[in-house]
Amino acid sequence: MPHSRHLLSSLGLSLMMASLGAQAAGLSSEHKPFGKTNDGTAIEQYVLRNSHGMQATVITYGGVLQSLIVPDKNGQLDDIVLGFDDVQGYQSGTAFFGATIGRFGNRLAKGAFELDGKRYQVPLNDGPNALHGGAEGFDKRVWQAEPVKSKDSVGVTLSYLSKDGEMGFPGNLKTQVTYRLNDKNELHIEYTATTDKPTVLNLTNHSYFNLAGAGNGDILNQLATLHASHYTPVNGTLIPTGELAPVAGTPMDFLQPTAIGKHIKDDHPQLKFAEPKQGGFDFNWVLDAKGDLGKLAAEVHDPQSGRHLQLYTTEPGVQFYTSNFLDGSVKGKAGKTYNHWSAFTLETQHYPDAPNQPNFPSTRLDPGQTYTQNTVFKFSTD
């Protein structure tokens, strides 16, 4: 009997060690050099992996999600976000591939806003407006990185101090963005920020997704569901009119799974504003979840690969954009060309131009307050 107990004890120890080994092997991370910027600043790449083959790669330039490798229904792995293989691509690029966006995501009318009676001006970089924080927003900055790990996730925390007056915004703003990957095939993006002066803030991630694989055709047959009964209509320069309009009876109705291309060419003035030549989506949807992280905000399914993306967020809105202005001139990762409608974005956010729209949820941040946001991209297959 003692011999049997010894065998059982050894077996139990072996099983426990095997389990711990599997857990350790299942979630892992590493970081390595990712080249240098044009001025010689070293950029690092952080690679997060789980036991299902999913892999998220983040670089310190722009806080960019540079790669996201996800299995399809047959277990085949592919990178599903658009981007570049080197830092120079991101430095010269204007499409914001995978970038952390700030200080103010989306558009500010005439690049201007007022706080406490004082007017602030952001440089114009989108016709008459400022887009995504100006020409040198958070997407063009180098972030400091620190790996993070918990019992059920691996990640990296990126930090950046945006100094008072940068791109015209007031206050020294300390921002942290943490990417976390777990074994549920969930990528969490968590944001915090504090300021020493009243300011406005609207952070998001600008990843372009193609669930068939980045550069593998268009996304017109992929099925989108946006759990949003209303959206914010825009004028000819894509600034919201202030109205929260129902999606019912419009091409913006994605309350049921709908092929992205089904209504993208409809003769509707909003689609022409978004893309005058052929139409397209580039609007803010007002999410019915109202910032409840436990409620599904949006989902997209690719019937071909079987990949599903589910979106959860604490933000009140999401910008669904169908890469209307990619025209085949952009060479991305592995030499692939990114064409018209070759990807979609789900930019979780407060509403565009909110500082100038008193009826929109406030984007004001005061000293002593902490801005927080949590967005989750969850992946599965048929």
C-alpha positions in Angstrom: 0.0 0.0 0.0 2.7 2.5 0.8 4.2 1.8 -2.6 0.8 2.4 -4.2 0.4 5.7 -2.3 3.8 6.7 -3.5 2.8 6.0 -7.1 -0.5 8.0 -6.7 1.4 10.8 -5.1 4.0 10.9 -7.9 1.2 10.7 -10.5 -0.7 13.6 -8.8 2.5 15.7 -8.7 3.2 14.9 -12.3 -0.4 15.9 -13.4 -0.1 19.1 -11.3 3.2 20.0 -12.9 1.9 19.2 -16.3 -1.1 21.4 -15.7 1.1 24.3 -14.5 3.3 23.8 -17.4 0.4 23.9 -19.8 -0.9 27.1 -18.2 2.5 28.7 -18.4 2.9 27.6 -22.1 -0.7 28.7 -22.9 -0.2 32.4 -22.0 3.1 33.9 -22.9 4.7 37.2 -23.9 7.9 38.5 -25.3 9.3 41.8 -26.5 11.9 42.6 -29.0 13.2 45.5 -31.2 11.0 46.8 -34.0 13.4 49.1 -35.7 13.9 52.8 -35.3 12.0 55.9 -36.2 13.5 58.4 -38.7 15.1 60.3 -35.9 16.7 57.2 -34.4 14.3 56.5 -31.6 14.2 52.7 -30.8 10.8 51.1 -31.1 9.8 47.9 -29.3 7.3 45.2 -30.2 5.4 43.2 -27.6 3.9 39.8 -28.6 1.1 38.3 -26.5 0.1 34.7 -27.1 -2.5 32.3 -25.7 -3.0 28.5 -25.9 -5.4 28.7 -28.9 -2.8 30.2 -31.3 -4.2 33.7 -30.9 -1.5 36.3 -30.9 -1.6 40.1 -30.4 1.4 42.3 -31.3 1.7 45.8 -30.0 4.4 48.4 -30.8 5.5 51.4 -28.9 5.1 53.7 -31.9 1.6 55.1 -31.8 0.4 52.5 -29.3 -0.4 50.4 -32.4 -2.0 47.0 -32.5 0.3 45.9 -35.3 -0.9 42.4 -35.7 -3.8 40.2 -34.5 -3.5 36.5 -35.4 -6.8 34.5 -34.9 -7.7 30.9 -36.0 -10.5 30.3 -38.5 -13.1 27.5 -38.4 -10.5 25.0 -39.6 -7.9 26.1 -37.1 -5.9 28.0 -39.8 -4.2 31.2 -38.4 -4.3 34.5 -40.2 -3.6 38.2 -39.3 -6.9 40.0 -39.4 -5.8 43.6 -38.9 -4.3 45.9 -41.5 -0.9 47.5 -40.9 2.8 47.6 -41.8 5.9 45.5 -41.3 8.1 48.4 -40.3 8.0 51.6 -38.3 8.4 53.8 -41.4 5.1 52.6 -42.7 3.3 53.9 -39.6 5.4 57.1 -39.5 4.4 58.1 -43.1 0.9 56.6 -43.0 -2.2 58.6 -42.7 -4.8 55.9 -42.2 -4.2 55.4 -38.5 -3.8 51.6 -38.8 -4.2 50.0 -35.4 -3.3 53.2 -33.6 -4.2 54.5 -30.2 -6.1 57.7 -31.0 -5.9 60.9 -28.9 -6.3 63.3 -27.5 -9.6 63.5 -29.3 -10.9 60.7 -31.4 -13.0 61.5 -34.4 -13.7 65.0 -35.6 -13.8 68.5 -34.0 -15.6 71.1 -36.1 -13.1 73.7 -37.3 -10.6 72.1 -34.9 -11.9 74.3 -32.1 -13.7 74.1 -28.8 -14.3 76.2 -25.7 -13.7 75.4 -22.0 -14.7 77.8 -19.2 -15.0 80.6 -21.8 -11.5 80.1 -23.4 -11.2 79.0 -27.0 -8.7 76.3 -28.0 -7.5 75.5 -31.5 -6.3 72.1 -32.8 -4.5 72.1 -36.1 -6.8 71.2 -39.1 -5.9 67.9 -40.8 -9.3 66.9 -42.3 -10.5 69.7 -44.6 -12.1 72.3 -42.3 -11.9 70.1 -39.2 -9.4 68.4 -36.9 -9.4 64.6 -37.0 -8.1 62.2 -34.3 -6.3 64.8 -32.3 -4.5 66.6 -35.1 -1.7 65.8 -37.5 0.6 64.7 -34.6 -1.8 63.0 -32.3 -1.2 60.0 -30.1 -0.8 57.8 -33.2 2.5 59.6 -34.0 4.0 59.5 -30.5 6.4 57.0 -28.9 5.0 55.3 -25.8 6.8 53.8 -22.8 6.0 50.1 -22.3 5.9 47.7 -19.4 4.8 44.1 -19.6 2.0 43.0 -17.2 0.8 39.6 -16.3 -2.0 38.1 -14.2 -3.1 34.5 -13.5 -5.4 34.6 -16.5 -3.9 37.2 -19.0 -0.7 38.6 -20.4 -0.4 42.1 -21.6 1.5 45.3 -21.9 0.9 48.8 -20.5 1.8 51.8 -22.6 2.3 55.2 -21.0 2.5 58.7 -22.5 2.6 62.2 -21.1 0.9 64.7 -23.4 2.2 68.1 -22.4 0.1 71.2 -21.9 -0.6 72.8 -25.3 0.3 69.7 -27.4 -1.8 70.0 -30.5 -3.6 72.9 -28.9 -5.1 70.9 -26.0 -4.8 72.2 -22.4 -3.3 70.3 -19.5 -0.5 67.9 -18.9 -2.3 64.6 -19.6 -1.0 61.3 -18.3 -2.4 58.4 -20.3 -2.0 54.7 -19.9 -3.3 52.0 -22.3 -3.2 48.3 -21.4 -3.6 45.5 -23.9 -4.5 42.2 -22.3 -4.9 38.8 -24.0 -6.5 35.8 -22.2 -7.3 32.2 -23.0 -11.0 33.1 -23.8 -9.7 34.6 -27.1 -10.5 38.1 -25.7 -8.3 41.1 -26.3 -9.0 43.8 -23.6 -8.0 47.4 -24.2 -8.1 49.4 -21.0 -7.5 53.2 -20.8 -6.9 55.6 -17.9 -5.9 59.2 -18.0 -5.5 62.2 -15.6 -4.9 65.9 -16.2 -3.7 68.9 -14.2 -6.0 71.4 -16.1 -9.6 71.1 -17.5 -9.4 69.4 -20.9 -11.4 67.3 -23.3 -10.6 63.6 -24.1 -11.9 60.9 -26.4 -9.6 57.9 -26.7 -10.0 54.9 -29.0 -8.3 52.2 -31.0 -8.3 52.5 -34.8 -7.8 48.9 -35.9 -9.0 48.0 -39.4 -10.4 44.4 -39.3 -10.9 41.9 -42.1 -12.1 38.6 -40.6 -11.0 36.8 -43.8 -7.5 38.0 -43.2 -5.8 41.4 -43.8 -5.5 42.0 -47.6 -7.7 39.1 -48.5 -10.4 40.8 -50.5 -13.2 43.1 -49.3 -15.5 42.8 -46.3 -18.8 43.4 -48.2 -20.1 39.8 -47.5 -19.2 39.9 -43.9 -22.3 40.2 -41.6 -22.4 43.1 -39.1 -24.8 43.5 -36.2 -24.7 46.9 -34.4 -26.9 46.9 -31.3 -27.7 50.5 -31.8 -31.2 51.9 -32.5 -29.9 55.4 -33.3 -26.9 57.1 -34.9 -25.6 60.6 -35.2 -26.3 62.0 -38.7 -23.6 64.3 -40.2 -23.3 67.3 -42.5 -21.2 67.4 -45.6 -17.9 67.7 -43.6 -18.9 64.7 -41.4 -19.6 66.8 -38.4 -22.7 65.6 -36.4 -25.8 67.8 -36.8 -26.7 67.2 -33.1 -29.6 64.9 -33.8 -29.8 61.3 -32.6 -31.7 59.7 -35.5 -33.4 56.3 -35.6 -31.7 53.8 -37.8 -35.0 52.3 -38.8 -35.7 52.6 -42.5 -32.1 53.7 -43.3 -29.0 52.0 -44.6 -27.7 52.4 -41.0 -30.0 49.7 -39.7 -27.7 46.9 -38.6 -29.9 45.7 -35.7 -30.1 42.3 -37.4 -27.1 40.6 -39.0 -26.7 42.3 -42.4 -24.1 42.0 -45.1 -21.9 45.1 -44.9 -22.3 45.6 -48.7 -26.1 45.2 -48.8 -26.8 48.9 -48.6 -23.4 50.5 -48.9 -24.2 51.8 -52.4 -27.7 53.0 -51.6 -28.8 56.4 -52.9 -28.8 58.0 -49.4 -27.3 61.5 -48.7 -25.5 60.3 -45.5 -23.6 57.6 -47.5 -22.6 60.2 -50.1 -21.3 62.4 -47.3 -19.1 59.5 -46.1 -17.8 58.6 -49.5 -19.1 60.9 -52.4 -18.1 58.6 -55.3 -19.5 55.2 -54.2 -21.0 55.5 -50.8 -19.8 54.0 -47.6 -20.2 53.9 -43.8 -18.3 56.3 -41.6 -20.7 57.2 -38.8 -21.1 57.1 -35.0 -23.7 54.6 -33.8 -25.4 55.3 -30.4 -25.1 52.0 -28.6 -28.1 50.5 -26.8 -25.8 49.0 -24.2 -25.2 52.5 -22.9 -21.7 51.7 -21.6 -22.6 48.4 -19.9 -19.6 46.2 -20.4 -21.7 43.1 -19.8 -23.9 43.8 -22.8 -23.0 43.0 -26.4 -22.4 46.2 -28.4 -21.6 44.9 -31.9 -20.6 41.7 -33.7 -19.3 40.8 -37.1 -19.2 37.3 -38.7 -17.3 36.2 -41.8 -19.2 33.2 -43.3 -16.1 32.2 -45.4 -13.6 31.8 -42.6 -16.1 31.2 -39.8 -14.6 33.9 -37.6 -16.8 35.9 -35.3 -15.9 39.2 -33.6 -17.9 40.4 -30.6 -17.5 43.9 -29.1 -18.1 45.0 -25.6 -17.4 48.5 -24.3 -18.0 51.1 -21.6 -18.2 53.8 -24.3 -21.6 55.2 -25.4 -20.8 55.0 -29.2 -18.9 53.2 -31.9 -17.6 54.5 -35.2 -18.2 51.9 -37.9 -16.1 52.8 -40.9 -15.6 50.7 -44.0 -12.2 52.0 -45.2 -13.8 54.1 -47.9 -10.6 55.9 -48.7 -8.2 53.0 -49.2 -7.6 53.0 -52.9 -5.1 50.3 -53.6 -2.1 52.6 -53.3 -1.3 51.3 -49.8 1.1 48.4 -49.6 0.7 46.7 -46.2 2.1 43.7 -44.4 3.6 40.9 -46.5 3.4 43.2 -49.5 -0.4 42.9 -49.7 -2.4 45.8 -51.2 -5.2 47.4 -49.2 -8.1 48.2 -51.5 -11.5 50.0 -51.2 -13.8 48.5 -48.6 -11.1 46.0 -47.6 -11.7 46.4 -43.8 -14.0 47.8 -41.2 -13.3 49.6 -37.9 -15.2 49.5 -34.6 -13.9 52.6 -32.8 -15.4 52.7 -29.4 -15.8 56.3 -28.4 -17.8 59.3 -27.1 -19.6 61.1 -29.9 -17.8 63.1 -32.6 -17.5 66.9 -31.9 -18.9 66.4 -28.4 -17.2 69.5 -26.9 -19.3 71.6 -29.4 -22.5 69.6 -28.9 -24.1 70.4 -25.6 -26.7 67.5 -25.9 -24.0 64.9 -26.4 -22.4 63.0 -23.4 -19.6 65.2 -22.0 -15.9 64.6 -22.9 -14.6 67.0 -20.3 -11.9 65.8 -17.8 -11.0 67.9 -14.8 -8.1 67.7 -12.3 -8.8 65.1 -9.6 -10.9 62.9 -12.0 -9.7 59.8 -13.8 -10.8 59.0 -17.3 -11.4 55.2 -17.7 -12.5 53.1 -20.6 -12.6 49.3 -21.2 -13.2 47.7 -24.6 -13.2 44.0 -25.3 -12.8 42.2 -28.7 -13.8 38.6 -28.3 -13.2 36.1 -31.1 -14.7 32.7 -31.8 -15.5 30.5 -34.8 -18.4 28.5 -36.3 
